[in-house]
């Protein structure tokens, strides 16, 4: 396994940013008890048809994932 000094920063950053999308979808589906097709259908809808609980869960997942990413990317500071 490579240590941090051997990682290609561009590759590592890109890999983690791409993974964030899948992780966000997975966690929102878990928190809201949705399937992946439901996630994508709700994402395409033009109107905001989320319950307050769904909205709160979506925002909480976003905050958690961005916090985790910020902590991970500190290695490049």
N, CA, C and O atoms as a Maestro MAE file, in Angstrom:
{
 s_m_m2io_version
 :::
 2.0.0
}

f_m_ct {
 s_m_title
 :::
 protein
 m_atom[308] {
  # First column is atom index #
  i_m_mmod_type
  r_m_x_coord
  r_m_y_coord
  r_m_z_coord
  i_m_residue_number
  s_m_chain_name
  s_m_pdb_residue_name
  s_m_pdb_atom_name
  i_m_atomic_number
  :::
  1 25 0.846 -1.192 0.000 1 A "UNK " " N  " 7
  2 3 0.000 0.000 0.000 1 A "UNK " " CA " 6
  3 2 0.885 1.247 0.000 1 A "UNK " " C  " 6
  4 15 1.930 1.279 0.650 1 A "UNK " " O  " 8
  5 25 0.461 2.256 -0.725 2 A "UNK " " N  " 7
  6 3 1.236 3.491 -0.814 2 A "UNK " " CA " 6
  7 2 0.986 4.359 0.412 2 A "UNK " " C  " 6
  8 15 -0.122 4.389 0.947 2 A "UNK " " O  " 8
  9 25 2.031 5.067 0.852 3 A "UNK " " N  " 7
  10 3 1.790 6.058 1.893 3 A "UNK " " CA " 6
  11 2 1.412 7.381 1.222 3 A "UNK " " C  " 6
  12 15 1.452 7.498 -0.003 3 A "UNK " " O  " 8
  13 25 1.047 8.364 2.028 4 A "UNK " " N  " 7
  14 3 0.534 9.636 1.494 4 A "UNK " " CA " 6
  15 2 1.510 10.333 0.560 4 A "UNK " " C  " 6
  16 15 1.088 11.009 -0.378 4 A "UNK " " O  " 8
  17 25 2.829 10.180 0.803 5 A "UNK " " N  " 7
  18 3 3.820 10.850 -0.035 5 A "UNK " " CA " 6
  19 2 3.875 10.260 -1.441 5 A "UNK " " C  " 6
  20 15 4.315 10.931 -2.374 5 A "UNK " " O  " 8
  21 25 3.433 9.010 -1.603 6 A "UNK " " N  " 7
  22 3 3.503 8.348 -2.893 6 A "UNK " " CA " 6
  23 2 2.214 8.475 -3.699 6 A "UNK " " C  " 6
  24 15 2.198 8.132 -4.881 6 A "UNK " " O  " 8
  25 25 1.147 8.953 -3.094 7 A "UNK " " N  " 7
  26 3 -0.125 9.078 -3.799 7 A "UNK " " CA " 6
  27 2 -0.045 10.157 -4.868 7 A "UNK " " C  " 6
  28 15 0.574 11.202 -4.666 7 A "UNK " " O  " 8
  29 25 -0.662 9.900 -5.982 8 A "UNK " " N  " 7
  30 3 -0.837 10.927 -7.000 8 A "UNK " " CA " 6
  31 2 -1.998 11.790 -6.515 8 A "UNK " " C  " 6
  32 15 -3.136 11.319 -6.496 8 A "UNK " " O  " 8
  33 25 -1.745 13.042 -6.123 9 A "UNK " " N  " 7
  34 3 -2.807 13.856 -5.532 9 A "UNK " " CA " 6
  35 2 -3.997 14.056 -6.466 9 A "UNK " " C  " 6
  36 15 -5.143 14.028 -6.017 9 A "UNK " " O  " 8
  37 25 -3.745 14.256 -7.751 10 A "UNK " " N  " 7
  38 3 -4.851 14.457 -8.681 10 A "UNK " " CA " 6
  39 2 -5.734 13.215 -8.747 10 A "UNK " " C  " 6
  40 15 -6.960 13.309 -8.706 10 A "UNK " " O  " 8
  41 25 -5.101 12.064 -8.848 11 A "UNK " " N  " 7
  42 3 -5.855 10.813 -8.911 11 A "UNK " " CA " 6
  43 2 -6.631 10.581 -7.615 11 A "UNK " " C  " 6
  44 15 -7.804 10.209 -7.651 11 A "UNK " " O  " 8
  45 25 -5.987 10.798 -6.485 12 A "UNK " " N  " 7
  46 3 -6.621 10.574 -5.189 12 A "UNK " " CA " 6
  47 2 -7.799 11.520 -4.970 12 A "UNK " " C  " 6
  48 15 -8.868 11.090 -4.535 12 A "UNK " " O  " 8
  49 25 -7.611 12.793 -5.267 13 A "UNK " " N  " 7
  50 3 -8.685 13.775 -5.086 13 A "UNK " " CA " 6
  51 2 -9.851 13.448 -6.004 13 A "UNK " " C  " 6
  52 15 -11.004 13.469 -5.574 13 A "UNK " " O  " 8
  53 25 -9.563 13.148 -7.259 14 A "UNK " " N  " 7
  54 3 -10.627 12.809 -8.211 14 A "UNK " " CA " 6
  55 2 -11.393 11.570 -7.754 14 A "UNK " " C  " 6
  56 15 -12.624 11.544 -7.788 14 A "UNK " " O  " 8
  57 25 -10.664 10.553 -7.330 15 A "UNK " " N  " 7
  58 3 -11.293 9.310 -6.872 15 A "UNK " " CA " 6
  59 2 -12.262 9.580 -5.719 15 A "UNK " " C  " 6
  60 15 -13.371 9.047 -5.698 15 A "UNK " " O  " 8
  61 25 -11.841 10.400 -4.770 16 A "UNK " " N  " 7
  62 3 -12.692 10.680 -3.614 16 A "UNK " " CA " 6
  63 2 -13.879 11.571 -3.975 16 A "UNK " " C  " 6
  64 15 -14.971 11.387 -3.436 16 A "UNK " " O  " 8
  65 25 -13.687 12.518 -4.865 17 A "UNK " " N  " 7
  66 3 -14.809 13.364 -5.276 17 A "UNK " " CA " 6
  67 2 -15.858 12.552 -6.029 17 A "UNK " " C  " 6
  68 15 -17.055 12.740 -5.816 17 A "UNK " " O  " 8
  69 25 -15.424 11.662 -6.898 18 A "UNK " " N  " 7
  70 3 -16.365 10.807 -7.630 18 A "UNK " " CA " 6
  71 2 -17.107 9.895 -6.655 18 A "UNK " " C  " 6
  72 15 -18.314 9.692 -6.787 18 A "UNK " " O  " 8
  73 25 -16.396 9.355 -5.690 19 A "UNK " " N  " 7
  74 3 -17.012 8.456 -4.714 19 A "UNK " " CA " 6
  75 2 -18.029 9.172 -3.834 19 A "UNK " " C  " 6
  76 15 -18.972 8.551 -3.344 19 A "UNK " " O  " 8
  77 25 -17.844 10.474 -3.631 20 A "UNK " " N  " 7
  78 3 -18.786 11.228 -2.793 20 A "UNK " " CA " 6
  79 2 -20.193 11.184 -3.361 20 A "UNK " " C  " 6
  80 15 -21.157 11.127 -2.599 20 A "UNK " " O  " 8
  81 25 -20.335 11.207 -4.665 21 A "UNK " " N  " 7
  82 3 -21.650 11.163 -5.295 21 A "UNK " " CA " 6
  83 2 -22.372 9.862 -4.960 21 A "UNK " " C  " 6
  84 15 -23.538 9.875 -4.565 21 A "UNK " " O  " 8
  85 25 -21.681 8.754 -5.118 22 A "UNK " " N  " 7
  86 3 -22.283 7.454 -4.821 22 A "UNK " " CA " 6
  87 2 -22.574 7.315 -3.330 22 A "UNK " " C  " 6
  88 15 -23.607 6.769 -2.941 22 A "UNK " " O  " 8
  89 25 -21.668 7.808 -2.504 23 A "UNK " " N  " 7
  90 3 -21.864 7.743 -1.062 23 A "UNK " " CA " 6
  91 2 -23.059 8.588 -0.637 23 A "UNK " " C  " 6
  92 15 -23.846 8.168 0.211 23 A "UNK " " O  " 8
  93 25 -23.198 9.772 -1.218 24 A "UNK " " N  " 7
  94 3 -24.339 10.629 -0.914 24 A "UNK " " CA " 6
  95 2 -25.639 9.912 -1.272 24 A "UNK " " C  " 6
  96 15 -26.568 9.865 -0.466 24 A "UNK " " O  " 8
  97 25 -25.704 9.358 -2.473 25 A "UNK " " N  " 7
  98 3 -26.911 8.650 -2.908 25 A "UNK " " CA " 6
  99 2 -27.214 7.482 -1.975 25 A "UNK " " C  " 6
  100 15 -28.358 7.295 -1.560 25 A "UNK " " O  " 8
  101 25 -26.197 6.704 -1.648 26 A "UNK " " N  " 7
  102 3 -26.386 5.540 -0.783 26 A "UNK " " CA " 6
  103 2 -26.928 5.946 0.585 26 A "UNK " " C  " 6
  104 15 -27.881 5.348 1.084 26 A "UNK " " O  " 8
  105 25 -26.323 6.955 1.181 27 A "UNK " " N  " 7
  106 3 -26.739 7.360 2.530 27 A "UNK " " CA " 6
  107 2 -28.119 8.011 2.537 27 A "UNK " " C  " 6
  108 15 -28.899 7.792 3.463 27 A "UNK " " O  " 8
  109 25 -28.430 8.807 1.520 28 A "UNK " " N  " 7
  110 3 -29.772 9.396 1.441 28 A "UNK " " CA " 6
  111 2 -30.807 8.286 1.293 28 A "UNK " " C  " 6
  112 15 -31.854 8.320 1.940 28 A "UNK " " O  " 8
  113 25 -30.518 7.309 0.448 29 A "UNK " " N  " 7
  114 3 -31.449 6.188 0.275 29 A "UNK " " CA " 6
  115 2 -31.651 5.437 1.587 29 A "UNK " " C  " 6
  116 15 -32.775 5.056 1.916 29 A "UNK " " O  " 8
  117 25 -30.583 5.223 2.331 30 A "UNK " " N  " 7
  118 3 -30.699 4.543 3.625 30 A "UNK " " CA " 6
  119 2 -31.513 5.372 4.610 30 A "UNK " " C  " 6
  120 15 -32.421 4.855 5.261 30 A "UNK " " O  " 8
  121 25 -31.191 6.651 4.719 31 A "UNK " " N  " 7
  122 3 -31.858 7.519 5.693 31 A "UNK " " CA " 6
  123 2 -33.339 7.734 5.368 31 A "UNK " " C  " 6
  124 15 -34.172 7.802 6.271 31 A "UNK " " O  " 8
  125 25 -33.658 7.838 4.091 32 A "UNK " " N  " 7
  126 3 -35.037 8.126 3.679 32 A "UNK " " CA " 6
  127 2 -35.808 6.865 3.299 32 A "UNK " " C  " 6
  128 15 -36.983 6.934 2.937 32 A "UNK " " O  " 8
  129 25 -35.138 5.708 3.384 33 A "UNK " " N  " 7
  130 3 -35.755 4.433 3.023 33 A "UNK " " CA " 6
  131 2 -36.237 4.442 1.574 33 A "UNK " " C  " 6
  132 15 -37.363 4.041 1.279 33 A "UNK " " O  " 8
  133 25 -35.372 4.903 0.679 34 A "UNK " " N  " 7
  134 3 -35.667 4.969 -0.751 34 A "UNK " " CA " 6
  135 2 -34.825 3.942 -1.485 34 A "UNK " " C  " 6
  136 15 -33.763 3.532 -1.017 34 A "UNK " " O  " 8
  137 25 -35.319 3.537 -2.643 35 A "UNK " " N  " 7
  138 3 -34.504 2.760 -3.577 35 A "UNK " " CA " 6
  139 2 -33.705 3.751 -4.424 35 A "UNK " " C  " 6
  140 15 -33.989 4.949 -4.417 35 A "UNK " " O  " 8
  141 25 -32.715 3.251 -5.145 36 A "UNK " " N  " 7
  142 3 -31.951 4.126 -6.048 36 A "UNK " " CA " 6
  143 2 -32.857 4.736 -7.125 36 A "UNK " " C  " 6
  144 15 -32.719 5.924 -7.418 36 A "UNK " " O  " 8
  145 25 -33.786 3.961 -7.731 37 A "UNK " " N  " 7
  146 3 -34.682 4.589 -8.713 37 A "UNK " " CA " 6
  147 2 -35.528 5.719 -8.108 37 A "UNK " " C  " 6
  148 15 -35.785 6.726 -8.768 37 A "UNK " " O  " 8
  149 25 -35.956 5.549 -6.860 38 A "UNK " " N  " 7
  150 3 -36.724 6.615 -6.200 38 A "UNK " " CA " 6
  151 2 -35.855 7.849 -6.013 38 A "UNK " " C  " 6
  152 15 -36.321 8.970 -6.217 38 A "UNK " " O  " 8
  153 25 -34.600 7.657 -5.628 39 A "UNK " " N  " 7
  154 3 -33.674 8.778 -5.473 39 A "UNK " " CA " 6
  155 2 -33.592 9.573 -6.772 39 A "UNK " " C  " 6
  156 15 -33.736 10.796 -6.764 39 A "UNK " " O  " 8
  157 25 -33.361 8.881 -7.886 40 A "UNK " " N  " 7
  158 3 -33.202 9.576 -9.168 40 A "UNK " " CA " 6
  159 2 -34.509 10.205 -9.640 40 A "UNK " " C  " 6
  160 15 -34.498 11.278 -10.242 40 A "UNK " " O  " 8
  161 25 -35.631 9.549 -9.372 41 A "UNK " " N  " 7
  162 3 -36.924 10.137 -9.750 41 A "UNK " " CA " 6
  163 2 -37.162 11.423 -8.967 41 A "UNK " " C  " 6
  164 15 -37.570 12.435 -9.536 41 A "UNK " " O  " 8
  165 25 -36.908 11.383 -7.668 42 A "UNK " " N  " 7
  166 3 -37.107 12.580 -6.850 42 A "UNK " " CA " 6
  167 2 -36.128 13.686 -7.238 42 A "UNK " " C  " 6
  168 15 -36.451 14.869 -7.133 42 A "UNK " " O  " 8
  169 25 -34.941 13.305 -7.684 43 A "UNK " " N  " 7
  170 3 -33.954 14.301 -8.089 43 A "UNK " " CA " 6
  171 2 -34.393 15.010 -9.376 43 A "UNK " " C  " 6
  172 15 -34.102 16.192 -9.559 43 A "UNK " " O  " 8
  173 25 -35.081 14.306 -10.256 44 A "UNK " " N  " 7
  174 3 -35.512 14.884 -11.533 44 A "UNK " " CA " 6
  175 2 -36.737 15.788 -11.395 44 A "UNK " " C  " 6
  176 15 -36.960 16.661 -12.235 44 A "UNK " " O  " 8
  177 25 -37.530 15.585 -10.345 45 A "UNK " " N  " 7
  178 3 -38.760 16.361 -10.193 45 A "UNK " " CA " 6
  179 2 -38.436 17.838 -10.055 45 A "UNK " " C  " 6
  180 15 -37.500 18.226 -9.355 45 A "UNK " " O  " 8
  181 25 -39.221 18.647 -10.729 46 A "UNK " " N  " 7
  182 3 -38.983 20.094 -10.720 46 A "UNK " " CA " 6
  183 2 -39.469 20.736 -9.423 46 A "UNK " " C  " 6
  184 15 -38.885 21.714 -8.958 46 A "UNK " " O  " 8
  185 25 -40.526 20.194 -8.844 47 A "UNK " " N  " 7
  186 3 -41.073 20.765 -7.614 47 A "UNK " " CA " 6
  187 2 -40.420 20.117 -6.398 47 A "UNK " " C  " 6
  188 15 -39.983 18.967 -6.444 47 A "UNK " " O  " 8
  189 25 -40.366 20.872 -5.329 48 A "UNK " " N  " 7
  190 3 -39.816 20.389 -4.071 48 A "UNK " " CA " 6
  191 2 -40.928 19.651 -3.333 48 A "UNK " " C  " 6
  192 15 -41.765 20.273 -2.679 48 A "UNK " " O  " 8
  193 25 -40.935 18.331 -3.440 49 A "UNK " " N  " 7
  194 3 -41.988 17.528 -2.827 49 A "UNK " " CA " 6
  195 2 -41.445 16.671 -1.690 49 A "UNK " " C  " 6
  196 15 -41.832 15.512 -1.541 49 A "UNK " " O  " 8
  197 25 -40.559 17.235 -0.900 50 A "UNK " " N  " 7
  198 3 -39.977 16.485 0.197 50 A "UNK " " CA " 6
  199 2 -40.673 16.852 1.498 50 A "UNK " " C  " 6
  200 15 -41.067 17.999 1.711 50 A "UNK " " O  " 8
  201 25 -40.815 15.858 2.360 51 A "UNK " " N  " 7
  202 3 -41.317 16.154 3.697 51 A "UNK " " CA " 6
  203 2 -40.212 16.900 4.448 51 A "UNK " " C  " 6
  204 15 -39.056 16.910 4.026 51 A "UNK " " O  " 8
  205 25 -40.582 17.512 5.548 52 A "UNK " " N  " 7
  206 3 -39.572 18.199 6.364 52 A "UNK " " CA " 6
  207 2 -38.519 17.212 6.858 52 A "UNK " " C  " 6
  208 15 -37.334 17.541 6.914 52 A "UNK " " O  " 8
  209 25 -38.950 16.003 7.216 53 A "UNK " " N  " 7
  210 3 -38.008 14.986 7.697 53 A "UNK " " CA " 6
  211 2 -37.039 14.584 6.590 53 A "UNK " " C  " 6
  212 15 -35.840 14.451 6.836 53 A "UNK " " O  " 8
  213 25 -37.548 14.388 5.369 54 A "UNK " " N  " 7
  214 3 -36.671 14.042 4.246 54 A "UNK " " CA " 6
  215 2 -35.673 15.156 3.976 54 A "UNK " " C  " 6
  216 15 -34.484 14.897 3.788 54 A "UNK " " O  " 8
  217 25 -36.148 16.383 3.958 55 A "UNK " " N  " 7
  218 3 -35.270 17.531 3.717 55 A "UNK " " CA " 6
  219 2 -34.168 17.585 4.779 55 A "UNK " " C  " 6
  220 15 -32.998 17.790 4.455 55 A "UNK " " O  " 8
  221 25 -34.544 17.402 6.037 56 A "UNK " " N  " 7
  222 3 -33.561 17.430 7.121 56 A "UNK " " CA " 6
  223 2 -32.531 16.310 6.979 56 A "UNK " " C  " 6
  224 15 -31.340 16.524 7.210 56 A "UNK " " O  " 8
  225 25 -32.990 15.117 6.598 57 A "UNK " " N  " 7
  226 3 -32.071 13.988 6.429 57 A "UNK " " CA " 6
  227 2 -31.117 14.224 5.261 57 A "UNK " " C  " 6
  228 15 -29.927 13.925 5.363 57 A "UNK " " O  " 8
  229 25 -31.629 14.753 4.163 58 A "UNK " " N  " 7
  230 3 -30.794 15.037 2.990 58 A "UNK " " CA " 6
  231 2 -29.696 16.033 3.363 58 A "UNK " " C  " 6
  232 15 -28.529 15.834 3.025 58 A "UNK " " O  " 8
  233 25 -30.071 17.092 4.055 59 A "UNK " " N  " 7
  234 3 -29.087 18.105 4.453 59 A "UNK " " CA " 6
  235 2 -28.079 17.546 5.455 59 A "UNK " " C  " 6
  236 15 -26.894 17.876 5.397 59 A "UNK " " O  " 8
  237 25 -28.550 16.699 6.377 60 A "UNK " " N  " 7
  238 3 -27.638 16.101 7.358 60 A "UNK " " CA " 6
  239 2 -26.619 15.193 6.673 60 A "UNK " " C  " 6
  240 15 -25.441 15.200 7.029 60 A "UNK " " O  " 8
  241 25 -27.069 14.416 5.697 61 A "UNK " " N  " 7
  242 3 -26.151 13.551 4.949 61 A "UNK " " CA " 6
  243 2 -25.127 14.399 4.204 61 A "UNK " " C  " 6
  244 15 -23.935 14.093 4.223 61 A "UNK " " O  " 8
  245 25 -25.585 15.458 3.551 62 A "UNK " " N  " 7
  246 3 -24.673 16.343 2.818 62 A "UNK " " CA " 6
  247 2 -23.625 16.934 3.760 62 A "UNK " " C  " 6
  248 15 -22.440 16.971 3.427 62 A "UNK " " O  " 8
  249 25 -24.050 17.388 4.916 63 A "UNK " " N  " 7
  250 3 -23.110 17.976 5.871 63 A "UNK " " CA " 6
  251 2 -22.113 16.940 6.376 63 A "UNK " " C  " 6
  252 15 -20.929 17.241 6.524 63 A "UNK " " O  " 8
  253 25 -22.577 15.732 6.639 64 A "UNK " " N  " 7
  254 3 -21.691 14.678 7.127 64 A "UNK " " CA " 6
  255 2 -20.649 14.311 6.072 64 A "UNK " " C  " 6
  256 15 -19.467 14.174 6.386 64 A "UNK " " O  " 8
  257 25 -21.081 14.155 4.839 65 A "UNK " " N  " 7
  258 3 -20.157 13.760 3.772 65 A "UNK " " CA " 6
  259 2 -19.150 14.868 3.481 65 A "UNK " " C  " 6
  260 15 -17.968 14.588 3.282 65 A "UNK " " O  " 8
  261 25 -19.597 16.107 3.452 66 A "UNK " " N  " 7
  262 3 -18.648 17.193 3.188 66 A "UNK " " CA " 6
  263 2 -17.668 17.357 4.353 66 A "UNK " " C  " 6
  264 15 -16.506 17.702 4.142 66 A "UNK " " O  " 8
  265 25 -18.127 17.113 5.564 67 A "UNK " " N  " 7
  266 3 -17.232 17.160 6.726 67 A "UNK " " CA " 6
  267 2 -16.164 16.066 6.614 67 A "UNK " " C  " 6
  268 15 -14.980 16.320 6.834 67 A "UNK " " O  " 8
  269 25 -16.591 14.855 6.272 68 A "UNK " " N  " 7
  270 3 -15.649 13.748 6.105 68 A "UNK " " CA " 6
  271 2 -14.642 14.056 4.992 68 A "UNK " " C  " 6
  272 15 -13.449 13.789 5.134 68 A "UNK " " O  " 8
  273 25 -15.130 14.615 3.894 69 A "UNK " " N  " 7
  274 3 -14.242 14.940 2.769 69 A "UNK " " CA " 6
  275 2 -13.247 16.028 3.162 69 A "UNK " " C  " 6
  276 15 -12.065 15.941 2.828 69 A "UNK " " O  " 8
  277 25 -13.719 17.042 3.864 70 A "UNK " " N  " 7
  278 3 -12.832 18.119 4.306 70 A "UNK " " CA " 6
  279 2 -11.718 17.557 5.176 70 A "UNK " " C  " 6
  280 15 -10.554 17.926 5.021 70 A "UNK " " O  " 8
  281 25 -12.077 16.668 6.086 71 A "UNK " " N  " 7
  282 3 -11.058 16.055 6.943 71 A "UNK " " CA " 6
  283 2 -10.077 15.221 6.125 71 A "UNK " " C  " 6
  284 15 -8.875 15.244 6.390 71 A "UNK " " O  " 8
  285 25 -10.572 14.495 5.146 72 A "UNK " " N  " 7
  286 3 -9.692 13.675 4.308 72 A "UNK " " CA " 6
  287 2 -8.735 14.552 3.506 72 A "UNK " " C  " 6
  288 15 -7.540 14.269 3.430 72 A "UNK " " O  " 8
  289 25 -9.269 15.621 2.906 73 A "UNK " " N  " 7
  290 3 -8.459 16.459 2.021 73 A "UNK " " CA " 6
  291 2 -7.476 17.358 2.767 73 A "UNK " " C  " 6
  292 15 -6.639 18.003 2.136 73 A "UNK " " O  " 8
  293 25 -7.559 17.412 4.081 74 A "UNK " " N  " 7
  294 3 -6.595 18.196 4.857 74 A "UNK " " CA " 6
  295 2 -5.175 17.683 4.659 74 A "UNK " " C  " 6
  296 15 -4.213 18.415 4.893 74 A "UNK " " O  " 8
  297 25 -5.039 16.442 4.233 75 A "UNK " " N  " 7
  298 3 -3.698 15.883 3.993 75 A "UNK " " CA " 6
  299 2 -2.963 16.643 2.907 75 A "UNK " " C  " 6
  300 15 -1.738 16.556 2.820 75 A "UNK " " O  " 8
  301 25 -3.686 17.391 2.072 76 A "UNK " " N  " 7
  302 3 -3.066 18.140 0.982 76 A "UNK " " CA " 6
  303 2 -2.848 19.614 1.324 76 A "UNK " " C  " 6
  304 15 -2.419 20.397 0.477 76 A "UNK " " O  " 8
  305 25 -3.140 19.977 2.543 77 A "UNK " " N  " 7
  306 3 -2.954 21.378 2.951 77 A "UNK " " CA " 6
  307 2 -1.536 21.621 3.412 77 A "UNK " " C  " 6
  308 15 -1.194 22.740 3.793 77 A "UNK " " O  " 8
  :::
 }
 m_bond[307] {
  # First column is bond index #
  i_m_from
  i_m_to
  i_m_order
  :::
  1 1 2 1
  2 2 3 1
  3 3 4 2
  4 3 5 1
  5 5 6 1
  6 6 7 1
  7 7 8 2
  8 7 9 1
  9 9 10 1
  10 10 11 1
  11 11 12 2
  12 11 13 1
  13 13 14 1
  14 14 15 1
  15 15 16 2
  16 15 17 1
  17 17 18 1
  18 18 19 1
  19 19 20 2
  20 19 21 1
  21 21 22 1
  22 22 23 1
  23 23 24 2
  24 23 25 1
  25 25 26 1
  26 26 27 1
  27 27 28 2
  28 27 29 1
  29 29 30 1
  30 30 31 1
  31 31 32 2
  32 31 33 1
  33 33 34 1
  34 34 35 1
  35 35 36 2
  36 35 37 1
  37 37 38 1
  38 38 39 1
  39 39 40 2
  40 39 41 1
  41 41 42 1
  42 42 43 1
  43 43 44 2
  44 43 45 1
  45 45 46 1
  46 46 47 1
  47 47 48 2
  48 47 49 1
  49 49 50 1
  50 50 51 1
  51 51 52 2
  52 51 53 1
  53 53 54 1
  54 54 55 1
  55 55 56 2
  56 55 57 1
  57 57 58 1
  58 58 59 1
  59 59 60 2
  60 59 61 1
  61 61 62 1
  62 62 63 1
  63 63 64 2
  64 63 65 1
  65 65 66 1
  66 66 67 1
  67 67 68 2
  68 67 69 1
  69 69 70 1
  70 70 71 1
  71 71 72 2
  72 71 73 1
  73 73 74 1
  74 74 75 1
  75 75 76 2
  76 75 77 1
  77 77 78 1
  78 78 79 1
  79 79 80 2
  80 79 81 1
  81 81 82 1
  82 82 83 1
  83 83 84 2
  84 83 85 1
  85 85 86 1
  86 86 87 1
  87 87 88 2
  88 87 89 1
  89 89 90 1
  90 90 91 1
  91 91 92 2
  92 91 93 1
  93 93 94 1
  94 94 95 1
  95 95 96 2
  96 95 97 1
  97 97 98 1
  98 98 99 1
  99 99 100 2
  100 99 101 1
  101 101 102 1
  102 102 103 1
  103 103 104 2
  104 103 105 1
  105 105 106 1
  106 106 107 1
  107 107 108 2
  108 107 109 1
  109 109 110 1
  110 110 111 1
  111 111 112 2
  112 111 113 1
  113 113 114 1
  114 114 115 1
  115 115 116 2
  116 115 117 1
  117 117 118 1
  118 118 119 1
  119 119 120 2
  120 119 121 1
  121 121 122 1
  122 122 123 1
  123 123 124 2
  124 123 125 1
  125 125 126 1
  126 126 127 1
  127 127 128 2
  128 127 129 1
  129 129 130 1
  130 130 131 1
  131 131 132 2
  132 131 133 1
  133 133 134 1
  134 134 135 1
  135 135 136 2
  136 135 137 1
  137 137 138 1
  138 138 139 1
  139 139 140 2
  140 139 141 1
  141 141 142 1
  142 142 143 1
  143 143 144 2
  144 143 145 1
  145 145 146 1
  146 146 147 1
  147 147 148 2
  148 147 149 1
  149 149 150 1
  150 150 151 1
  151 151 152 2
  152 151 153 1
  153 153 154 1
  154 154 155 1
  155 155 156 2
  156 155 157 1
  157 157 158 1
  158 158 159 1
  159 159 160 2
  160 159 161 1
  161 161 162 1
  162 162 163 1
  163 163 164 2
  164 163 165 1
  165 165 166 1
  166 166 167 1
  167 167 168 2
  168 167 169 1
  169 169 170 1
  170 170 171 1
  171 171 172 2
  172 171 173 1
  173 173 174 1
  174 174 175 1
  175 175 176 2
  176 175 177 1
  177 177 178 1
  178 178 179 1
  179 179 180 2
  180 179 181 1
  181 181 182 1
  182 182 183 1
  183 183 184 2
  184 183 185 1
  185 185 186 1
  186 186 187 1
  187 187 188 2
  188 187 189 1
  189 189 190 1
  190 190 191 1
  191 191 192 2
  192 191 193 1
  193 193 194 1
  194 194 195 1
  195 195 196 2
  196 195 197 1
  197 197 198 1
  198 198 199 1
  199 199 200 2
  200 199 201 1
  201 201 202 1
  202 202 203 1
  203 203 204 2
  204 203 205 1
  205 205 206 1
  206 206 207 1
  207 207 208 2
  208 207 209 1
  209 209 210 1
  210 210 211 1
  211 211 212 2
  212 211 213 1
  213 213 214 1
  214 214 215 1
  215 215 216 2
  216 215 217 1
  217 217 218 1
  218 218 219 1
  219 219 220 2
  220 219 221 1
  221 221 222 1
  222 222 223 1
  223 223 224 2
  224 223 225 1
  225 225 226 1
  226 226 227 1
  227 227 228 2
  228 227 229 1
  229 229 230 1
  230 230 231 1
  231 231 232 2
  232 231 233 1
  233 233 234 1
  234 234 235 1
  235 235 236 2
  236 235 237 1
  237 237 238 1
  238 238 239 1
  239 239 240 2
  240 239 241 1
  241 241 242 1
  242 242 243 1
  243 243 244 2
  244 243 245 1
  245 245 246 1
  246 246 247 1
  247 247 248 2
  248 247 249 1
  249 249 250 1
  250 250 251 1
  251 251 252 2
  252 251 253 1
  253 253 254 1
  254 254 255 1
  255 255 256 2
  256 255 257 1
  257 257 258 1
  258 258 259 1
  259 259 260 2
  260 259 261 1
  261 261 262 1
  262 262 263 1
  263 263 264 2
  264 263 265 1
  265 265 266 1
  266 266 267 1
  267 267 268 2
  268 267 269 1
  269 269 270 1
  270 270 271 1
  271 271 272 2
  272 271 273 1
  273 273 274 1
  274 274 275 1
  275 275 276 2
  276 275 277 1
  277 277 278 1
  278 278 279 1
  279 279 280 2
  280 279 281 1
  281 281 282 1
  282 282 283 1
  283 283 284 2
  284 283 285 1
  285 285 286 1
  286 286 287 1
  287 287 288 2
  288 287 289 1
  289 289 290 1
  290 290 291 1
  291 291 292 2
  292 291 293 1
  293 293 294 1
  294 294 295 1
  295 295 296 2
  296 295 297 1
  297 297 298 1
  298 298 299 1
  299 299 300 2
  300 299 301 1
  301 301 302 1
  302 302 303 1
  303 303 304 2
  304 303 305 1
  305 305 306 1
  306 306 307 1
  307 307 308 2
  :::
 }
}
